[in-house]
């Protein structure tokens, strides 16, 4: 599961996207920065309202989402 105190959803903020603690900082932005090898200290410097735990929570949320499984069924005639 993910930290619901750090990852929030509000239809009035960023159209309901997963955001960090109700701020206008989408989780997808954090994941994208990390995926492009942006060091945590630089992310925190660019977004001073972020905490290191927010970055960890974003990564854990992405990991949680990636656990989805898709099952396909073959049609039997």
N, CA, C and O of each residue as an XYZ file, in Angstrom:
308
protein
N       0.848     -1.183      0.000
C       0.000      0.000      0.000
C       0.892      1.245      0.000
O       2.114      1.135      0.103
N       0.296      2.396     -0.113
C       1.044      3.647     -0.137
C       0.596      4.540      1.012
O      -0.463      4.321      1.600
N       1.390      5.528      1.323
C       1.128      6.452      2.424
C       0.062      7.460      2.002
O       0.338      8.387      1.241
N      -1.136      7.274      2.495
C      -2.259      8.142      2.112
C      -2.155      9.537      2.722
O      -2.924     10.427      2.360
N      -1.224      9.735      3.632
C      -0.990     11.076      4.171
C      -0.097     11.890      3.237
O      -0.158     13.120      3.222
N       0.725     11.198      2.467
C       1.633     11.890      1.550
C       1.111     11.899      0.112
O       1.336     12.862     -0.620
N       0.426     10.848     -0.292
C      -0.127     10.763     -1.648
C      -1.619     11.040     -1.535
O      -2.362     10.262     -0.936
N      -2.049     12.150     -2.112
C      -3.447     12.568     -1.959
C      -4.106     12.763     -3.317
O      -3.445     12.958     -4.337
N      -5.416     12.703     -3.290
C      -6.234     12.868     -4.495
C      -7.342     13.865     -4.179
O      -8.113     13.673     -3.238
N      -7.413     14.916     -4.961
C      -8.445     15.936     -4.761
C      -8.850     16.430     -6.142
O      -8.015     16.948     -6.884
N     -10.129     16.275     -6.495
C     -10.565     16.705     -7.821
C     -10.307     18.190     -8.099
O     -10.261     18.603     -9.257
N     -10.139     18.989     -7.043
C      -9.902     20.423     -7.212
C      -8.418     20.750     -7.400
O      -8.064     21.886     -7.715
N      -7.563     19.761     -7.207
C      -6.118     19.980     -7.332
C      -5.579     19.095     -8.445
O      -5.640     17.869     -8.359
N      -5.056     19.720     -9.486
C      -4.457     19.010    -10.616
C      -5.413     17.972    -11.221
O      -4.994     16.905    -11.669
N      -6.699     18.314    -11.219
C      -7.701     17.439    -11.843
C      -7.842     16.085    -11.179
O      -8.308     15.136    -11.809
N      -7.445     15.977     -9.912
C      -7.590     14.717     -9.196
C      -6.400     13.782     -9.332
O      -6.442     12.655     -8.839
N      -5.333     14.234     -9.996
C      -4.129     13.404    -10.095
C      -3.567     13.126     -8.708
O      -3.816     13.872     -7.760
N      -2.812     12.049     -8.606
C      -2.099     11.764     -7.366
C      -1.084     12.882     -7.158
O      -0.250     13.148     -8.023
N      -1.165     13.531     -6.002
C      -0.266     14.651     -5.682
C       0.388     14.417     -4.329
O      -0.014     13.549     -3.555
N       1.393     15.210     -4.079
C       2.105     15.141     -2.812
C       1.418     16.048     -1.791
O       1.346     17.263     -1.972
N       0.922     15.446     -0.733
C       0.319     16.137      0.417
C      -0.606     17.295      0.056
O      -0.555     18.350      0.688
N      -1.441     17.107     -0.945
C      -2.421     18.127     -1.305
C      -1.845     19.323     -2.021
O      -2.555     20.297     -2.270
N      -0.574     19.268     -2.357
C       0.053     20.386     -3.077
C      -0.108     20.163     -4.580
O      -0.520     19.090     -5.021
N       0.215     21.165     -5.334
C       0.135     21.065     -6.792
C       1.425     20.469     -7.360
O       1.973     20.953     -8.350
N       1.884     19.425     -6.715
C       3.072     18.692     -7.161
C       2.628     17.257     -7.423
O       2.480     16.470     -6.488
N       2.414     16.914     -8.705
C       1.942     15.556     -9.007
C       3.024     14.505     -8.759
O       4.214     14.747     -8.961
N       2.581     13.362     -8.327
C       3.478     12.223     -8.133
C       4.210     11.918     -9.434
O       5.391     11.571     -9.416
N       3.518     12.045    -10.556
C       4.135     11.735    -11.851
C       5.355     12.617    -12.111
O       6.316     12.165    -12.732
N       5.334     13.855    -11.650
C       6.481     14.746    -11.811
C       7.684     14.199    -11.042
O       8.798     14.150    -11.565
N       7.449     13.793     -9.807
C       8.531     13.269     -8.973
C       9.101     11.996     -9.590
O      10.319     11.836     -9.668
N       8.238     11.102    -10.024
C       8.687      9.846    -10.636
C       9.501     10.145    -11.893
O      10.530      9.514    -12.131
N       9.050     11.091    -12.686
C       9.759     11.464    -13.910
C      11.147     12.018    -13.594
O      12.118     11.674    -14.268
N      11.246     12.867    -12.584
C      12.547     13.427    -12.208
C      13.504     12.330    -11.744
O      14.671     12.311    -12.136
N      13.011     11.426    -10.916
C      13.842     10.330    -10.424
C      14.246      9.419    -11.587
O      15.394      8.981    -11.663
N      13.311      9.135    -12.484
C      13.598      8.268    -13.636
C      14.669      8.866    -14.542
O      15.391      8.141    -15.225
N      14.764     10.189    -14.542
C      15.782     10.865    -15.356
C      17.038     11.194    -14.537
O      17.813     12.089    -14.875
N      17.202     10.438    -13.456
C      18.414     10.506    -12.616
C      18.667     11.848    -11.945
O      19.816     12.202    -11.678
N      17.619     12.587    -11.674
C      17.777     13.843    -10.928
C      18.046     13.468     -9.466
O      17.245     12.754     -8.863
N      19.139     13.928     -8.897
C      19.440     13.598     -7.502
C      18.401     14.180     -6.541
O      17.873     15.271     -6.756
N      18.127     13.433     -5.491
C      17.149     13.887     -4.496
C      17.451     15.285     -3.980
O      16.532     16.098     -3.883
N      18.705     15.605     -3.641
C      18.967     16.969     -3.137
C      18.576     18.054     -4.141
O      18.121     19.125     -3.741
N      18.746     17.794     -5.425
C      18.353     18.783     -6.442
C      16.835     18.902     -6.527
O      16.305     20.003     -6.678
N      16.135     17.775     -6.431
C      14.666     17.811     -6.452
C      14.169     18.620     -5.263
O      13.295     19.475     -5.400
N      14.733     18.343     -4.102
C      14.312     19.051     -2.887
C      14.645     20.543     -2.955
O      13.913     21.370     -2.412
N      15.739     20.879     -3.615
C      16.104     22.289     -3.761
C      15.155     23.013     -4.714
O      14.806     24.172     -4.489
N      14.739     22.325     -5.780
C      13.821     22.936     -6.751
C      12.393     23.036     -6.220
O      11.637     23.920     -6.624
N      12.031     22.140     -5.324
C      10.685     22.121     -4.756
C      10.823     22.158     -3.229
O      10.730     21.119     -2.574
N      11.043     23.348     -2.661
C      11.342     23.459     -1.234
C      10.234     22.975     -0.300
O      10.497     22.714      0.874
N       9.007     22.848     -0.795
C       7.926     22.331      0.054
C       7.967     20.811      0.176
O       7.295     20.235      1.032
N       8.754     20.163     -0.680
C       8.875     18.704     -0.626
C       9.771     18.286      0.524
O      10.662     19.021      0.950
N       9.509     17.090      1.008
C      10.364     16.452      2.001
C      10.909     15.171      1.383
O      10.314     14.625      0.453
N      12.026     14.697      1.891
C      12.621     13.479      1.361
C      11.614     12.323      1.401
O      11.568     11.503      0.484
N      10.820     12.263      2.453
C       9.804     11.214      2.578
C       8.762     11.268      1.470
O       8.175     10.243      1.125
N       8.526     12.450      0.910
C       7.578     12.583     -0.200
C       8.099     11.864     -1.440
O       7.334     11.234     -2.169
N       9.405     11.965     -1.671
C      10.000     11.291     -2.823
C       9.891      9.780     -2.641
O       9.540      9.055     -3.572
N      10.194      9.319     -1.441
C      10.064      7.888     -1.156
C       8.623      7.427     -1.325
O       8.372      6.360     -1.885
N       7.682      8.221     -0.847
C       6.269      7.866     -0.972
C       5.841      7.795     -2.426
O       5.068      6.915     -2.804
N       6.339      8.717     -3.248
C       6.009      8.698     -4.677
C       6.524      7.420     -5.337
O       5.832      6.808     -6.150
N       7.746      7.025     -4.976
C       8.311      5.796     -5.530
C       7.540      4.563     -5.063
O       7.291      3.645     -5.845
N       7.168      4.548     -3.799
C       6.377      3.423     -3.286
C       5.005      3.362     -3.944
O       4.490      2.275     -4.206
N       4.412      4.518     -4.211
C       3.120      4.556     -4.902
C       3.257      3.988     -6.314
O       2.409      3.215     -6.761
N       4.323      4.373     -7.014
C       4.560      3.847     -8.364
C       4.766      2.335     -8.321
O       4.259      1.613     -9.179
N       5.504      1.860     -7.331
C       5.723      0.421     -7.190
C       4.403     -0.291     -6.917
O       4.142     -1.364     -7.461
N       3.576      0.313     -6.072
C       2.270     -0.272     -5.758
C       1.407     -0.360     -7.020
O       0.751     -1.374     -7.257
N       1.412      0.694     -7.817
C       0.631      0.682     -9.055
C       1.119     -0.376    -10.032
O       0.324     -0.969    -10.761
N       2.412     -0.609    -10.047
C       2.965     -1.553    -11.021
C       2.676     -3.003    -10.656
O       3.029     -3.904    -11.417
N       2.053     -3.249     -9.530
C       1.701     -4.608     -9.138
C       0.452     -5.122     -9.848
O       0.116     -6.302     -9.749
N      -0.227     -4.237    -10.559
C      -1.435     -4.675    -11.261
C      -1.112     -5.833    -12.196
O      -0.058     -5.874    -12.830
N      -2.041     -6.760    -12.261
C      -1.867     -7.898    -13.148
C      -3.020     -7.915    -14.141
O      -4.178     -7.682    -13.795
N      -2.666     -8.195    -15.363
C      -3.674     -8.312    -16.399
C      -3.722     -9.755    -16.835
O      -2.709    -10.349    -17.204
N      -4.904    -10.302    -16.785
C      -5.092    -11.704    -17.156
C      -5.847    -11.750    -18.457
O      -6.876    -11.094    -18.619
N      -5.333    -12.525    -19.378
C      -6.039    -12.709    -20.637
C      -6.584    -14.136    -20.666
O      -5.993    -15.066    -20.115
N      -7.689    -14.268    -21.304
C      -8.334    -15.570    -21.395
C      -8.432    -15.944    -22.863
O      -8.778    -15.121    -23.711
N      -8.125    -17.187    -23.143
C      -8.292    -17.664    -24.499
C      -9.741    -18.083    -24.678
O     -10.341    -18.727    -23.817
N     -10.269    -17.703    -25.801
C     -11.653    -18.075    -26.091
C     -11.678    -19.518    -26.589
O     -10.958    -19.888    -27.516
N     -12.508    -20.305    -25.961
C     -12.637    -21.703    -26.343
C     -13.883    -21.851    -27.210
O     -14.987    -21.489    -26.804
N     -13.686    -22.384    -28.396
C     -14.820    -22.535    -29.318
C     -15.567    -23.804    -29.052
O     -16.551    -24.096    -29.733
